[in-house]
Amino acid sequence: MPDRLDSDEQKRLANRAIPALLLAGHAVDCSPEVFDEALYQQAVARTPHAEPTGASGA
C-alpha cells in the first residue's frame, strides 16, 4: 500500500482486494488487525462472480 494513505485507507484497500485475489486463484491470509468482515462483504458484493467465502482473518 502507498505510504501516503492513512492506516484506515490501507485497511479498506486491502479488504477490497481480497475477492479479486481469491477469484484469480490466490490464497489470502490476512492478519486479524487488517481483515474486516464488513469491508470484505462489501467488496464481495461489488465483485462480479465473487463468493463470500474463502478469506481468512487468521
Backbone torsions as a table, in degrees:
resi	resn	phi	psi	omega
1	MET	NA	145.1	177.0
2	PRO	-62.4	138.8	-179.5
3	ASP	-65.1	-24.3	-177.1
4	ARG	-70.4	-15.5	179.3
5	LEU	-83.9	142.2	176.5
6	ASP	-74.4	169.9	-173.6
7	SER	-62.6	-35.7	178.8
8	ASP	-66.0	-40.7	178.8
9	GLU	-67.8	-39.2	176.7
10	GLN	-61.3	-42.9	179.2
11	LYS	-63.2	-44.0	179.9
12	ARG	-61.7	-46.0	-179.7
13	LEU	-64.9	-40.1	178.6
14	ALA	-61.5	-45.3	-179.9
15	ASN	-67.5	-33.4	177.6
16	ARG	-68.1	-27.7	-177.9
17	ALA	-78.9	-22.6	-173.4
18	ILE	-56.7	-50.9	-178.4
19	PRO	-58.8	-41.4	179.4
20	ALA	-65.4	-39.1	177.6
21	LEU	-64.8	-41.7	177.9
22	LEU	-63.7	-43.0	178.5
23	LEU	-62.2	-31.5	179.6
24	ALA	-80.2	-1.7	176.3
25	GLY	93.7	8.8	179.7
26	HIS	-85.2	147.0	171.3
27	ALA	-82.3	137.8	-179.1
28	VAL	-124.8	124.6	176.6
29	ASP	-133.3	102.1	-175.5
30	CYS	-99.3	140.5	176.9
31	SER	-67.5	149.9	179.8
32	PRO	-58.6	-26.6	179.1
33	GLU	-69.3	-23.3	-177.6
34	VAL	-102.7	-41.8	-174.9
35	PHE	-67.1	131.9	178.1
36	ASP	-131.5	112.5	-175.4
37	GLU	-55.9	-43.8	-178.5
38	ALA	-64.8	-43.9	177.7
39	LEU	-63.7	-41.0	178.1
40	TYR	-61.2	-47.1	-179.5
41	GLN	-62.6	-37.4	176.1
42	GLN	-63.0	-41.8	179.3
43	ALA	-65.5	-39.7	177.6
44	VAL	-60.5	-43.8	-179.2
45	ALA	-62.8	-26.7	-178.6
46	ARG	-95.6	-3.1	-176.6
47	THR	-105.3	117.9	179.0
48	PRO	-59.1	136.3	175.8
49	HIS	68.7	12.5	-179.8
50	ALA	-83.6	145.0	175.0
51	GLU	-108.5	140.6	-178.6
52	PRO	-79.3	40.8	177.6
53	THR	-138.0	165.1	172.4
54	GLY	102.6	-14.8	178.2
55	ALA	-89.4	145.7	179.6
56	SER	-121.2	129.5	174.8
57	GLY	-101.0	42.9	-176.0
58	ALA	-92.4	NA	NA
